[in-house]
């Protein structure tokens, strides 16, 4: 009896303590207030994306908006293609692209109604109204190839007329091969553990979302496909799955797993192949976010020639950048507001044949920079880097010493929230070269306020 009474008072005291501590967390922002606040904001943003047209929204980080130029003479010439969601006065919110000059003026734009792009044959998970545009590739003709996240791929002309669509759960990056074809991630329409290598199911592995590498023709036909898990198992790399394989993890619900999360595929150009002693032209550079793995493999034999799982965390966008180096967007998601624990996102570079690593950005001269998810980067011809801070809706060009010389910030739209900026790329285009026959803006560049 005495034991029961003691147990009763222990439970009561624990409840009182929990109540008081919970009150203190909210009032004085004690641990884990920052983590809970971030989780709440992200959940709210995702919920809004299910019910509102703008797509996925994020908390506003920066006070300014539009273009800010700090050193125009140091900029890489060209026009910048920005991927996001935009509020069209005539039609409301649209996903799409705006090609801007250095002052922020709109030179051309492509805006799309997601539901109009994919009318049928989509599962609930692949609902175009619940997602936005991620990867893209702009062609010299004004055609643009892009992914509606986890739905499919679209090729549209300069006027926004759709030439073809591909509904393979396509997502993340779009990279073009030297023959004009495209390398695009795809994912299975439902969870499974059945692959070509394991037709009876992968031993010990339950149903997961199966990431696939898709080789797609210029006309939108699938030329070849490779299952990521088959590649990992064939090269004795399945051990990397263990660190992320947890019940209930991922985006598919309590019984499925987003186990690998393929987010980039890039072929090694023939012109750069001699700079990479371990590789050959056409080898593919691949990024798997959820297991923090980057590797290069031969798509013909499916032999992995090199791989690395550090020093990055939930990385994106590895690129061949010359002289044997591979640059990686290191998100370094530390679950702390604005990357407070590890210091923010980075660009790290690895040289496989020498096993060397260096940090390209930030430096002691750099401004704060952090995006826990997404993120893209581009090494520019003059040595600058163009960085996409997706979760802060910001694009910044930095000099080799890490200093910011140009930036663009999305204007806030919904209760001090802004749409994600999925990608920004600097293109070697001039206003004269963008004289496409059916320009979506008139010959006079529109003002920065039109953004």
C-alpha positions in Angstrom: 0.0 0.0 0.0 2.8 2.3 0.9 4.5 1.5 -2.4 1.3 2.4 -4.3 1.0 5.8 -2.5 4.7 6.6 -3.1 4.2 5.7 -6.8 1.1 7.9 -7.0 2.9 11.0 -5.5 5.9 10.4 -7.8 3.6 10.5 -10.9 1.8 13.6 -9.6 5.1 15.4 -8.9 6.4 14.4 -12.4 3.2 15.8 -14.0 3.6 19.1 -12.0 7.2 19.4 -12.9 6.4 18.7 -16.6 3.7 21.4 -16.6 5.9 24.0 -14.9 8.9 23.2 -17.2 6.7 23.4 -20.3 5.4 26.8 -19.2 9.0 28.0 -18.7 10.0 26.7 -22.1 7.3 28.8 -23.7 7.8 31.9 -21.5 11.6 32.1 -21.3 12.5 30.0 -24.4 14.3 27.3 -22.6 15.5 24.2 -24.3 14.0 22.7 -26.5 12.0 25.9 -27.5 14.0 26.6 -30.7 13.7 23.1 -31.9 9.9 22.9 -31.2 9.4 26.4 -32.8 11.2 25.3 -35.9 9.3 22.0 -36.2 6.0 24.0 -35.7 6.9 26.5 -38.4 7.9 23.8 -40.9 4.8 21.8 -40.2 2.7 24.9 -40.7 4.4 25.7 -43.9 3.9 22.2 -45.3 0.2 22.3 -44.2 -0.2 25.6 -46.0 1.3 24.1 -49.1 -1.5 21.6 -49.1 -4.2 24.2 -49.0 -2.8 27.3 -50.7 -1.6 28.0 -54.2 1.9 29.4 -53.5 3.5 26.0 -52.9 5.7 25.4 -49.9 6.4 28.5 -47.8 9.2 29.3 -45.5 9.8 31.8 -42.7 11.1 35.2 -43.9 14.8 35.6 -42.8 16.0 38.7 -44.5 14.5 42.2 -44.2 15.2 43.4 -47.7 13.9 42.2 -51.1 14.9 42.3 -54.7 18.5 42.9 -55.9 21.3 44.4 -53.8 24.6 45.0 -55.6 27.8 45.4 -53.6 30.4 45.1 -56.3 29.1 45.2 -59.9 32.6 45.1 -61.5 33.3 41.8 -59.8 30.1 40.1 -61.0 30.0 37.3 -63.6 28.2 38.7 -66.7 24.9 37.0 -67.7 21.3 36.6 -66.8 20.1 34.7 -63.7 17.3 32.1 -63.9 15.4 31.9 -60.6 13.0 29.0 -59.8 10.2 29.7 -57.3 6.5 30.5 -56.9 5.2 33.8 -58.1 2.0 35.8 -57.6 0.5 36.6 -61.0 -2.0 39.5 -60.9 -4.2 37.9 -63.6 -4.1 34.2 -62.5 -3.0 34.2 -58.9 -0.1 32.0 -57.8 2.0 30.2 -60.3 5.1 28.1 -60.1 7.8 28.9 -62.6 10.9 30.8 -63.6 12.0 34.4 -64.0 15.1 35.3 -66.0 16.5 38.6 -64.5 19.3 41.0 -65.3 21.9 42.2 -62.8 19.5 44.9 -61.6 16.6 42.5 -61.0 14.6 43.4 -64.1 12.6 40.6 -65.7 13.9 39.7 -69.1 11.7 36.6 -69.6 9.4 34.5 -67.5 7.7 31.1 -67.6 4.7 30.6 -65.3 2.6 27.4 -64.9 -0.6 26.1 -63.4 0.6 22.8 -61.7 -2.8 21.1 -62.1 -2.9 21.9 -65.8 0.5 20.3 -66.4 -0.6 16.9 -65.1 -4.3 16.1 -65.4 -4.6 12.4 -64.6 -2.8 9.2 -63.5 -1.3 10.7 -60.4 -1.4 9.2 -56.9 -2.3 11.3 -53.8 1.4 11.5 -53.0 2.1 12.8 -56.5 -0.5 15.6 -56.4 0.9 18.6 -58.3 -1.0 21.0 -56.1 1.0 19.8 -53.1 4.4 20.5 -54.5 6.5 22.9 -56.5 9.3 23.1 -59.1 12.7 21.8 -58.1 15.4 21.1 -60.7 15.5 22.6 -64.2 17.6 23.1 -67.3 17.3 26.1 -69.7 18.1 25.4 -73.4 19.5 28.0 -75.8 16.2 27.9 -77.8 14.2 29.1 -74.7 12.9 25.6 -74.0 13.0 24.7 -70.4 13.0 21.2 -68.8 11.9 21.0 -65.2 10.6 18.8 -62.5 7.4 19.2 -60.5 8.6 17.7 -57.3 7.7 14.0 -57.0 5.2 14.2 -59.9 7.0 14.4 -63.2 9.1 16.2 -65.8 8.0 18.8 -68.2 9.6 20.3 -71.4 8.0 23.6 -72.4 9.0 26.2 -75.0 9.8 29.8 -74.5 6.1 30.7 -74.5 5.3 28.1 -71.9 3.7 25.6 -74.3 4.2 22.1 -73.1 6.1 19.8 -75.6 6.1 16.7 -73.4 5.6 15.4 -69.9 7.0 12.4 -68.1 5.2 11.1 -65.0 7.8 8.9 -63.2 7.8 10.6 -59.8 10.6 12.8 -61.1 12.2 15.2 -58.6 15.2 17.3 -57.8 17.9 17.9 -60.5 17.8 17.9 -64.3 21.2 17.5 -65.9 21.9 17.4 -69.6 24.3 15.0 -71.3 26.6 16.0 -74.2 24.3 14.1 -76.6 21.3 16.3 -75.6 19.7 13.7 -73.4 18.8 14.3 -69.7 19.7 12.6 -66.4 16.7 12.9 -64.0 15.9 11.2 -60.7 12.7 9.3 -60.4 10.9 7.4 -57.6 8.6 4.4 -57.5 4.9 5.0 -57.5 4.5 3.0 -54.3 6.8 1.5 -51.7 8.4 -1.8 -52.6 11.5 -3.9 -52.0 11.4 -5.7 -55.3 14.2 -4.8 -57.8 15.9 -6.3 -60.8 18.7 -7.7 -58.6 16.2 -9.0 -56.0 13.0 -10.0 -57.8 11.7 -11.7 -54.6 12.5 -8.7 -52.4 15.6 -7.4 -50.8 16.4 -9.7 -47.8 15.7 -8.0 -44.5 14.4 -4.8 -46.1 10.7 -3.8 -46.0 8.9 -1.6 -48.6 10.7 1.7 -49.3 10.5 4.4 -51.9 12.7 3.1 -54.7 14.9 5.8 -56.2 15.8 5.4 -59.8 18.3 7.1 -62.2 16.5 7.8 -65.4 18.2 8.5 -68.7 15.7 10.5 -70.8 15.8 11.5 -74.5 15.4 15.0 -75.8 11.8 13.9 -76.7 10.9 12.7 -73.3 11.4 8.9 -73.8 13.1 6.8 -71.1 16.3 5.4 -72.7 17.5 3.5 -69.6 16.8 3.3 -65.8 18.9 2.1 -62.9 17.7 1.3 -59.4 19.8 3.0 -56.7 19.5 0.1 -54.2 20.7 -2.4 -56.9 23.8 -0.2 -57.5 24.5 0.1 -53.7 24.1 -3.7 -53.1 26.2 -4.6 -56.2 29.1 -2.5 -54.9 28.9 -3.5 -51.2 27.7 -0.1 -50.2 24.5 -1.2 -48.5 26.1 -0.6 -45.1 25.3 3.1 -45.6 21.6 2.3 -45.5 21.9 1.3 -41.8 22.4 4.8 -40.4 19.1 6.0 -41.9 16.9 2.9 -42.0 14.5 3.6 -39.1 10.8 2.5 -38.8 8.5 5.4 -39.6 11.2 7.6 -41.2 10.7 9.4 -44.4 7.8 11.0 -46.3 5.7 8.0 -47.1 4.0 7.4 -43.7 4.5 5.1 -40.8 5.1 1.9 -42.9 7.4 3.3 -45.6 10.8 4.8 -45.7 12.5 7.6 -47.8 15.6 5.6 -47.4 18.1 7.1 -50.0 16.6 10.3 -51.3 18.4 10.7 -54.6 18.8 14.4 -55.4 21.4 14.8 -58.1 22.9 13.0 -61.2 25.6 14.6 -63.3 27.6 13.2 -66.2 31.4 13.9 -66.5 31.9 15.9 -69.7 34.5 14.6 -72.2 36.3 18.0 -72.1 37.0 17.6 -68.4 37.7 13.8 -68.2 41.5 14.1 -68.4 41.4 16.1 -65.2 39.9 13.2 -63.3 42.4 10.3 -63.3 39.9 7.8 -61.6 37.0 8.5 -64.0 36.1 8.5 -67.6 33.8 10.7 -69.7 30.2 9.8 -69.2 30.7 8.5 -65.6 27.9 9.7 -63.4 28.2 11.7 -60.1 25.3 10.9 -57.8 24.1 12.3 -54.4 22.0 10.4 -51.9 20.9 12.9 -49.2 19.5 10.7 -46.5 22.5 8.5 -46.2 25.0 11.4 -46.7 26.6 9.6 -49.7 28.2 10.9 -52.9 29.6 8.5 -55.5 30.8 8.2 -59.1 30.0 5.2 -61.1 30.1 3.8 -64.7 26.5 3.7 -65.9 27.3 0.8 -68.3 28.9 -1.6 -65.8 27.3 0.1 -62.8 30.6 -0.2 -61.0 31.2 2.5 -58.3 34.7 4.0 -58.8 34.7 6.3 -55.8 32.5 7.3 -52.9 32.5 9.5 -49.9 30.1 10.1 -46.9 31.9 13.0 -45.2 32.5 15.8 -44.4 29.0 16.7 -45.5 25.5 16.3 -43.9 22.3 15.9 -46.0 24.2 17.3 -49.0 22.9 18.5 -52.4 24.3 19.3 -55.9 27.7 17.7 -56.3 29.5 19.1 -59.4 32.6 18.4 -61.4 34.4 21.7 -61.1 37.8 20.9 -62.8 41.3 20.0 -61.8 40.0 16.7 -60.3 37.8 18.5 -57.8 34.2 17.7 -56.9 32.3 20.5 -55.2 29.4 19.7 -52.9 26.6 21.8 -51.3 26.9 20.8 -47.7 23.6 21.7 -46.0 24.8 20.7 -42.5 21.3 20.4 -41.1 21.9 20.5 -37.3 18.2 20.9 -36.3 19.0 24.3 -34.7 17.6 27.6 -35.9 19.8 28.9 -38.8 22.4 26.2 -38.3 23.4 27.6 -34.9 25.2 24.4 -33.8 27.5 23.8 -36.7 27.7 27.3 -38.2 25.5 27.0 -41.3 25.8 25.5 -44.8 29.0 25.2 -46.7 30.5 24.4 -50.1 33.1 21.8 -49.7 35.4 20.3 -52.4 36.9 16.9 -52.6 39.7 15.6 -54.9 39.2 11.8 -55.2 42.6 10.9 -56.7 44.5 12.7 -53.9 42.0 12.1 -51.1 42.1 15.9 -50.4 39.3 18.1 -49.0 38.9 21.9 -48.8 36.2 24.3 -47.8 35.4 26.8 -50.6 32.7 28.7 -48.7 32.3 30.3 -46.1 35.4 32.1 -45.2 36.0 34.6 -42.4 34.7 37.3 -44.8 31.4 35.6 -45.5 27.9 36.6 -44.5 25.8 34.0 -42.6 24.3 31.4 -45.0 22.1 28.4 -44.2 19.4 26.2 -45.7 18.5 23.0 -43.9 16.8 21.5 -47.0 17.3 22.0 -50.8 20.1 24.3 -51.8 22.1 24.7 -55.1 25.4 26.1 -56.1 27.2 27.0 -59.4 30.9 27.6 -60.0 31.0 30.6 -62.3 33.6 31.2 -65.1 35.3 34.0 -63.3 35.8 32.0 -60.1 32.8 33.4 -58.3 30.1 31.1 -56.9 26.3 31.5 -57.2 24.6 30.1 -54.1 20.9 29.4 -53.6 19.8 29.7 -50.0 16.5 27.9 -50.6 14.9 28.0 -47.2 15.7 31.7 -46.8 14.4 32.6 -50.4 17.8 34.2 -51.2 20.4 33.9 -54.0 23.9 35.3 -53.5 26.9 35.6 -55.7 30.2 35.4 -53.7 33.8 36.2 -54.7 36.5 33.6 -54.3 37.4 35.2 -51.0 33.9 34.5 -49.7 32.6 38.1 -49.8 29.0 38.7 -51.1 29.0 40.9 -54.2 25.4 40.5 -55.4 22.2 39.1 -53.9 18.5 38.7 -54.7 15.8 38.1 -52.1 12.3 37.0 -52.7 9.6 39.5 -51.5 7.4 38.2 -48.7 3.9 37.2 -49.6 2.0 35.4 -46.9 2.1 36.6 -43.3 5.8 37.3 -43.5 6.5 34.0 -45.2 8.1 33.5 -48.6 8.1 30.8 -51.2 11.2 28.5 -51.4 13.7 29.4 -54.0 14.6 26.0 -55.4 17.4 27.0 -57.8 19.2 29.9 -59.4 21.6 29.6 -62.3 23.7 32.3 -64.1 23.4 31.9 -67.8 25.8 33.3 -70.4 22.9 35.2 -72.1 22.3 38.8 -73.0 19.0 40.6 -73.6 19.7 40.4 -77.4 20.1 36.6 -77.2 16.7 36.3 -75.5 14.9 37.4 -78.5 12.7 34.3 -78.5 9.8 34.5 -81.0 7.1 34.5 -78.3 8.6 36.3 -75.4 6.4 36.4 -72.3 7.4 39.9 -71.5 7.7 42.8 -74.0 10.9 44.0 -75.5 11.4 46.4 -72.7 12.8 44.9 -69.6 10.3 45.0 -66.8 11.2 46.7 -63.5 12.5 44.8 -60.4 9.2 45.4 -58.7 7.6 43.0 -61.1 9.3 40.2 -59.3 
